[in-house]
Amino acid sequence: MGNWIKFRFNISENVTLRSGSDNLEDNELVTGLYNTEDNALEVIVKENDDEGSPGDEKRKEYVSNNELDRVEKAFQIEYQGTTLDIFYSRLKQFHNEWLRHEKPYAPYLTIIQSSGSGKSRLVGELRTKRIFVPYICKRSMTSTGYPASTPCVQQIFEAIRDNKFGTLLSLAIKQIKAKNWSEEEFWSIQTKAEHKNECRDFWNSIFKLLKQVNLSSDCSDNKFVTNLFPDREISVVCCIDEAHTLLVERADNETYFVKWRRQIRKIWWSRFFNILLSTNGNIGNFLPPVAKDTKSARSHNFEVFPAYLDVNTMDALVSLAENANKNYNPDRTAYLGIPLWGSLAQAGVSLIDLIHLASQKIRNFSKNKRDYLANLACTACTLDLEVSPRIAEVDSLIASHMATAIGVSLDRTSILCTYPSDPILASGALKGIIINGWNNSLDTLLELFSRGVVEAGERGELINRILFLKAYVDAVNERFSEESLTYLRKVPLELFLDSLLCNQIKGLDKFLQDMQIRDAEIGFNHWTSLLATNKDYVKSGENMFLSEKLVVEAYHRHSAIKMPLGFYDIDHIIPFKHSTGYGIISIQNKKTTFNDTTDITSLADPQTAFGKKMSGYKVLGIYIDLGLNDATVEMKSEDTIELRSNTSQRGKDHIIYIRGVRSFKCCDDEIVKRLSKILFTRPWPLHTQWSMFDEKTDLKREDVIKSFLSLVFEQEESLIDKWQLT
């Protein structure tokens, strides 16, 4: 409806339709009469977030004309990895558990994961397990998602509305058998553009039959599917993609999802199951906690299966990368992270266009510089922020901003998300930060700290990550032309250090020469955290110390490393490559007094990072004291003694000692102000955000809040006065 209004009245701005207090979705059909004061449709025309540039418009046109063809080609890339077998095993487990009827489970599995992770492709691959997959998908007219929206999908939804979904399915399954299609043929008919008319004819034939019958008795026949397709563990799986659209439409004061769930519980077919797919991180939409479920659900005794998050296709396409050798190649990064990038690269999409797509998707196509969720996504992806699993923002990050869902609590009230090491997505996120301004991103960060949304950990370490990442950006901007800025290129180590610091360091050139790393190259566009903080985690296979292989992989993933919380002496590691091997920058942040002996030797010693003695490994130590007002940089050295064949050899360890945030070249006054606030910002009880009546009205609760916090704020009458303690 919104798109029709834009076309009919030649409106270029964004159009929103509002009915009462609710917004109507773009793909929602307007079937009622809205001609009274109480239920009139309100049409809101809103300016676009930005004017856009001719280049942006040209790129949008390019994407719209070419993306569908290329995505379809990408969808046909040979499936990689073991994900399918893991998923098939889980599907059989849930099906068999439901079939035993020991607990009244609803027969469906919900896959929730971020866009581009390969959910639809994973379900489609079930055809290779001899499973027919009726695929139902409702996308908006403007969506470039793949597979495309199912022809006649609204009529399928109407069958759900009219409590005829079971009958619809039984007719569809019979038709598949009558057509004698193979599993591969049926999937192709539903997903390939060349078969769109055949797919439409298939569904139209089902609707024609549906009009001729009432409710089918097939739903209660346990052997219905088995008799049609014997000799299989599971024969048919009905998949509804973009399942959150079931939550949009309502009938009889119930969403179509509630109606659908009630109807599938009346289908008793063995060797049949249902799957929902969604990026909607709000797990409660499909798997609600009992306390928050609908009245209808609470009145029925049934249980739901845990969400399936394990679309673990990260790095699944690495074997498809060309020019596999020891040298770093930016083009190879397309095959790391989620499979979307590698499959599009195989279909001919350039690295520049992949990064542009990534920058759009992580911001959910928002151009609003103050879109705090988009800014949060970009900073979380690049700076390795930890987002609290119990907040509403997690849902949105997964649903709309490319975060990966890691786990869901048993009571389904918390969902853990993260941004895994994905150089293409990180490059897109970094471009989003740069285009919208570092100041805007830092302002968002401060707001989120004040609200307790982000778990910052040690604030000084976070500032270090910001400073070193911005120094890399500045070095790239200086070395490469604007047209080729991907933030996936390596830069000389000397240029990086020059971009990092305001003043030249006396003796640095000789130091780098003596270390034989003047030819070294460095580069990263995101930080990755090593999580291990105790022996139990290490036993689980998590990396507590660095390894030489881990440094090499981080370098080729274009990542720097955040060391585990509580790790002694080192907070961060940045890998670099020189003519004869790899090395690391080891970074320590301290607010206490600098100790010449222990701090220099520990930072410069490979054993500190690797947990074992390593002779000759290149380590450049950097010690940072942000707590000082001074702004100085110098080389610090300490004599060392190495014993070789009982002969004492004396040498020196060197580190770079940085005092004060203004020592960093990348910091102008505005950034310095914000970084200083990051050190101390916490949720502030007197902030008006905790005491608002509506968006504009402050309830003025400051005095009341102060009265709750006796030792924190001075009281009108103190305890000393009341008890006469003096």
N, C-alpha and C positions, 0 to 999 in steps of 0.2 A: 504493500500500500504506500509506504514511504517513497519507494523508488518510483511508483506511478505518479505520485504528486510532483516529485522533482521533474519528471519528464513532461507532465501535462502543463506545468506552469513555468518551465524552463528555469528551475532553481538550481544553482550550483552549490549552495551551502548545505550543511547537514540538516536533515529533517527528522524530527522526533514526533511521534504520535502519542498522545497521552489520553487515557480514559480514566477519569477520576484521578486517583493518585498513582496509577500504574502506567508505566511505559509499555507500548505494544512493540513486540519484536518486528524487525524488518520483514521476516518471512511469515508473519502471522496473518492469516486471512481475516478480513473484516467482514463477518457474515451477518451481524446484527444491524439494527437501525439505530443510528446515533443522531437523533433529531430533536431531543428534548434537552431542557436545561440540565437535567440530572445526569444524562449519559452522553452528552455531546462529546465528539472527538475534538481535542485541542491539538492544533498543528503548530509546532514550535520550530522556527527556522533559526539555526544557530550558525554563526560564522565559523569557518574552519579555523583550526588552531593556528595555522600560519598561511601566508600567502602562497608559499611554494615557489619553486624556481622552474624555469623552462626545462632545466636538466632533470628535475624531479618528475615533471609531467611526462617527459620523453621516456624516462625509465619506467614509470608506471605503465605507459602504453606498451613498452617492450615486454614487461612482465605479463600483462594481460593477454597479449597476443601469442606469447611463446611458452608461458609457464605450464599450461595444461598439457601441451604436447610433450614437453620435456619431463614433466612429472610422470606422465603415463609411461614414457620410456624408462624412467628411473624405477618405476614400480615393477618393471619386468626384469630388473637385475637379479641374477641368480642369488637365492637366499643364502646367507652366510651364518655360521656359528651354530651353537647348540640350543639357542633359545626355544626353537619350535619343540624339541623333544621335552624340555623342561615344562613348557606350557601344556603340551599334550598329556604329560603325566599328571599335572595338576587338574586338568579338565576331567580325566578319567577318575581321579580321586574324588572330586566333588560329585560327579555323576553317580558313582558307586555308593557314596555316602547317602545321597538323596534316595537312591533306589532301595536301600535297606530299610528306609522308613523308621529307623530307630529314633530319629529326631525329625520334627516336621519342617525340614528345610524347604525354602522356595527354590525351584530349580533354575537358578541363574547365577552366572559368574560376572562380576563387574571388573573390567580392566580400566584403571584410571592411571594415566601417565601423560606427560607433556606432549605438545605438538611435535611431530617429526621423529618420534621415537619408534615408529613402526607398528602401531597397534593394529591398524586395518590390514597391513601386509601380513602380520603374524596370524591373524584369524584366517585370512585368505589361504595361507600355506597349509591349513588343515585339509585342504583338498588333496594334498599329497599323502595324507593318512587315510584316504578313501572316505572322506566326510563331505557330504553336500552342505554348502553354506548358503542358505537364503539370506541375502544381504540387504538390509533396509537402512537407508541413510537420508536424512532430511537436512539439506544445507540451504542457506539463503541464495538468492539469485546471483548475488555479487561474489559469492565465495569461489576461490580458486582451489579449494581443498580437493583432494583426490582420495578415493573414488568420488565421482560426482554424485549429486543427489539422485535417488532412485526415481524413475518415472512413476507418476501417479502416487507419490508417497503420501499425499494428503488423504487419498482414499484409504490407504492402509491405516493411517491414524484414525480415520472415521470408523473403520472396523473395530479398532480398540475402543473408541468411544461407545459404539453400539454393542459391546460385549460379544463380538464375533471374531476375535483374533484367533482363537483355537480352530474355529471352522475354516478361516482363511488359510491357516497353516496346513491343515489337513488337505485342503484342495490343492495348495501349491505343491506339497510333497507328492500327491498323486500325479499331478501334471508333470513333475520332473521325471517320475517313473515312466509315464506314458510317452514322453518325448525321447526316452532312452538316451539322455545326455550322460556324458561322463562328468565326473566331479570337476575336471579342468574346463570342459566346455561350459558348464553351468556358471562357473565363476567368471569366465571371460565374457559371457553374455551380459552379466550384471555390471561389469566394471569397465569394459573397453568401449570407447566412444563409437567405434565402427559397428557395434552391436546394439546401439541405443534403441533403435526401432524394434528389434527382436525382443529386447527386454520389456519395452512398453507393451508389445503384443502379448507377452507372457502374463503380465499382471492384469491387463484388460480381460484376458480370458478367465482369470481367477475371479475378477469382480463380476463378470457376467454369470458365472456359476454361483457366486455367493448370493446373488439376487434370487436365485431359483430354489435355494435351500434355507431351512431354518437352522437352528443349532445342530451341529453334527454329533453323532454318537461316537465318532472315531476317537474323540478326546479321552474317553474312558477305557479304550481298548489298549491294554498294556502292550500287545503284540503288533500294533498298527505299523510302526516304523520297521520293526524287526522283520515282519512278513514281506515288506516291500524291498528291503535292503538287508538280507541276511549276511552272516559270516563277517561281521564287523564288530569291533568293540563299541564304537559310537558311529552312528550312520548319518545323522543330521544335526546341525547346530544352526539355530536361527540367531543372526547377529543384528543388533540395532546400533548403528554408529551415530555419533553426535547425540547420544542418548539424553543429554540435558534438554533437548527439544521436547521430550515427553513431559517435562516439568512446566513448559510454557503454556500449553493448552489445557483447558479445563472443561469439564462437563459435570453437571450435578454436584457442583462444589468440590469436585475431586480432580486432581491432575490426571492426565492420561497415564502417567507412570503408575499411580496407585491402581488404576483400572487394569493396566497391563499385568501388574504383579499379581493381582487377584485372579486374573484369567489363566495365567500360566500355571498357577497352583492347581488348576483343575485339569491339566494335561498330564496324563499318566503314562506317557510313552516311554518304554525302555529304549535305550540307545539314542535318546534325543536330549538336547540341553539348549539353554539360552545364554547368550553373551551380550552384555552391554559395553559399549566403548564410549569413553568421554575424556576430555581434557579437564573436565570440571573437578577441581581439587576439593570441592565441598563434598567430602565423602558421605556426609549425612544425607545428601539428596537421594542416594541410592541404597546406602547401608546405614540408616539412622540409628543412633543410640535409642534404646527403648524409651527413655524419658522424653525424647524429642520426636518419636515417630508419630504418624498420623493416628487419629482416633480410630480409624478403620483398622490400621495395623495392630494397634494395642488390643483391639477386641477379638483378634484372631491369634491363635497360638501357633506361630511359626517362627523359624529362625532363618538368618541369611548367612551366606558364606562370606569369609573375609575377602576384602578387595584383593585383586591380583595386580601387583605393581611391577612384577619382574619381567618387564619387557626389556631385558638386559641386553640390548643391542649396541651398547657403547663399543666403539672400535670394531664393530663387526665387519667393516669393509676394508680393513687395513691391507688385506692381501691383494686388493685391486689397485693399490697405489703403484704407479710406474716409477722408474728410476730409483729403485730401492738400493741405496748404498749408504756409506758412512757420512756423506755430506748432507747438511741440512737443506731441505727443499720446501719452500712455502706451499707449493701446490700439493704436497703430500699431506698437509694438515687437513685437507678436505675429507680425508678418510679416517680421521680421528673423531671421537665424540659420537653424536647421534648419526644414524645412517642417512638421514635426509641429505646432508651435505655431500657425502660420497656418491650417493645414487644420482644426484643432480649433476655432479661433476662428470660422472660417466655418461650422462645424457648431453653433455656439451656446455653446461653452464660455467661461465668463467669465475675465477676466484673473486674478482671485484663484485660480480653480481651475487655470488653466494654471501659475501659479507654484507652487502646491502640488504639482502633478504633477512639475514640474521639480525641486523640492526633494527629492522622493521618488526620482526616477530618478537624479539625480547622486550620491545617497548609496546607491544600490542598495537602497532601502527599509529601510536600517539605521537603528535608533534608538539604537544603541550610541554613546555620546558619545566613546568611546575607539577607535572603529573608524578605524584610522589611514589606510586607503585612502579611506574616505569623507571624512575630514578633509582628506587630501591633494587629493582631487578638488575640494573646495570652495575651498581656498586657491589651487590652481593656476588654477582658472577665474577667480577674482576678482582675484588679485594678480599674474597673468602670470608664474608660476613656470616655469622650464625644467626638464623632467624628462629625465634621461639616457636616450637611446634604447636602451641595452644592458641595462637592468634588467628584472626580472620584473614590476615594478609597472606598466610600460607596457602589458603585455598586459591586466592587470586594469582599468586605467583605460579602455581602449577597449571591453573586453568588457562591463563592468558599471557604468561611471561616466561615460559620455557623452563621453569624450575623442574627438577626431577623429584618425584615422590619416592622416598626411601622406605618408609614404614608407617604403619597405622597402629595406634594403641588398641588394646583388646576391646575397650569400651567405645572405640571409634570417636573419641572426642579430640584426639590429637593426631596430627599427621606431620611426619618429619620430612623435610625437603632439603635439597642442596643443589648446587650447580657443579656437576662433575667437571673434570678437566676436559674442555672442549674448545680448542683454539679458534675455530670459526665463530662460534657463539660469543666467545670472549672478545674477539676482534669487533664483532658487531656491537657488543655492549660498550666497549671502549670508545667506539666511534659515537655511540649515543651520548656518552658522557662529554666528549669533546664538543660535539655539535651543540648540545644544550648548555654547555658551560660547566666548568668544574665548580664554580660557586653555587650553582643551582643544585648540583649533586651533593655537595657538602652541606648545604642548607637542609636538604631532605634527610641526610644522615643525622644531623643535629636534632631535627624534629622527631625522628624515629627513636633516637636515644632517650629523648625526654619523655616519650610515651612507653618506653620499655619494650618496643617491638624487636629491636636488634640486640643480641647478646654480643657486646663488643669485645669481651675479654680485656686484655691489657690495652689501655688506650694509646700509650706510647708506641706499642708495636703496630697498632692500626695506622697511626700517623706515618710510621716508617714505610708501610706498604703503599700508602698514598704517595709519599714523596718519591720513592724509587720508581713507581709505575709512571708517575708524571715525568720524571727525568728521562725514562725510556721514550715516552711520547715525544718529548722535546727533541731528543736526539734523532728520532725517525723523521720528524718534521724538518729538521735542518739538513738531513742527508738526502732525502728523496723528494721528488716532485709531488705536488698535490694530487695529480691524476693517478699516481700509483700507490697512494697511502693505504696500505692494508693492515698495518701494525702486526704483520707477520714476518717482517724482515729482521735480520740480525744487523747490529751496528758495531763498529769498533769499540772495544772496551775503553780506550782513551776518550773517545767522543762521549760515551755514556757518563764517565766520571766528570768530564768537562760540563755536561748538561746538568749534572747533579749538584755541583758546588759553585758558589759565587767566585771564590778565589782559587787561583792556582796553588797547588800544594808543592812546597819546596821539597825537592828530592824524589818526587813521584816518578818522573821520567826514568831516572836511574834505577829506581826500585823495580819498575816494570821491566826494564831492560835486564837487570840482574836476575829477575825471576823468569826471564825468557817468555813473557806473555804480552809483549807490545803488539803482537799480531793477533791477539785474542779478539773474538767476537762474542757479543752478548745480545740477548733479546728475550722478552717475555711480555705477554699481554694479560696474564692473570696469575693469581696466587693459588696454590693448592696446599691444603693443610694435612700434615701427618698427625693422625689422631691419637696415637698411643700415648698414654700417660701412666700406665702401670703394667705389671707383668702379665696380668690376665689378658689384656688386649694384645700384647706381643705374642702370646701363645696362640692367639686366633689368627696369626699371620699378618698382623698390621705392622707397618714399618715404624720402629722406634728410632733407630739410627738410619743415617743415609747408607746407601751402598753405591759402588761405582756405577752399577747398571741403572740405579734410580736416577743418578745425576744425568747420565746419557739420555734416558727416556724423557726426563723433565726438559732438557735442552731441546729435544726434537718435538716435544709437545708444546713448546714455546711457553713454558710455565716456570715460575719461581716457587719456592717451597717455604711454607710457614711451619716451623718446627713445633713439636707437641708442647702443649701447655705444661710448664714446669720443667722443660728441658734445660739442663744446666748450660750456661755460658753462651748459647746461640739461640737467637729468636727467628732468624730468617736465613735462607740460603738462595743465592742466585747462581745458576750454572753458567759457565762460559766454555768456549772451545778455543784451543790454541793449536799451534802447528804440530805438536806431538801428542796431543790428547785433550783431556777435559780438566777443568778446575772449577773452583767455587769461590764466590764472595760469601763470607760468613759475617753476619750482622748481629750485633748485640746492642740492646737498648738498656740504658741504666739511668737512674736518677741519683744513685749513691755516689760516693767519692770514687774516682778512678784509681785503680791499683795497677801501677806500671808493670809489676811482675806477673801477677796472675792473669790479668785481663789480656795482656799482649800474648803471652805464651799459649793461653787456652784458645783464643780466637785464631791464631795462626797455625795451630797444631791440627793436622787432619784427624788425629785420634779423637778429638772432641766431637766432631761431626759424625765420624764413621764408626766409632766405638772400637777401633783397633789401630795399631801402628801401621802407617803407610809412608814409606820413604819416598820423597821426591814429588808427592802430589801437590799441585799448585793451589794455595789458599791465600786469598786476599781478605784480611780481616778489616772490618769497619766497626768502630765503637762510637755510639751516639749518645750524647747527654742532652736531651731536650729540655731538661729542667733548669738549665742555666740561661741567663740573659745574654751572655757573651755570644758572639758570632765569630768563631775562629775554627780553622781547620789546620791540622798539622800531622806529620808523620811521627809515630812513636816507635821506639825500638827497644829491644831487650836482648842482652847477650844470651846465647844458648850454647850448650856443650853436647856434642854428639860423640858417642864412643864407637869407634870402628877399629876392629882388630887390636883392641887394647890401646889405641892411640887417641888421645883427646884432641878433638877438633873444635875450635871455637867459631861460632857464627852469630848471626843476629836474626831475630824475628821482628817483623815490621807490621804495623797496622795503621789505618787512617783514623784519626781521632777528631770527631766533629762535635763542636759545642754549639747548641742553640739552633732553633728552627730557621733563623734568618741566615744561617750559613748555606742554606739550600737555594740554588739559583732559581728553581721553579716556583718559588714562593713570592708572589707580590703581596702588598699589604692586606688585601681582602682575603686572600687564602690564608695568610698568617693568622688573621683574626679568627677565622673559622677553625683552623687547626688547634688554636689555643683553647677554644670552647670544647672541642672534641675531648680534650684531656679530662674535663671536669663535668660534662653534662650528664645528668641523671634524671629520672622522672622527678619532676618538681611539683609537690602537692598544691602549691598556690597557683600553678598555671591555670588559666581560665578554661582549658580544654576539659578539666575534670568537673567543671561547675557551670555547664551551659544549659539553658532552658531550650534554646533552639540555636540555629547557626549564628544568630545575631545577638541573642540576649544572654548576658552574664547574670547568674543568680547571686553574685557577690557574696560568696561563702568564705572569704578569706579569714575573717575573725573566728568563724566556727572551726575551720580547719586548724588554725593555730591553737585553739583550745584543746584539740585532740593530742597535740604534740608538746607536752609541757616542757621537756628539757631542750627541745629544738628551738622554740620561739619564746620570747619574753611574754609572760602572762600579765593580764591587767592587775591581778593580785596574786603574788607568788606564794608558794608554800611556806617560804620563810616568814612572810608577813602573817599568814593565817595561823601558823603554829608558834609564832614569836620565837623563832629559832636563833635569833641574835639578840 
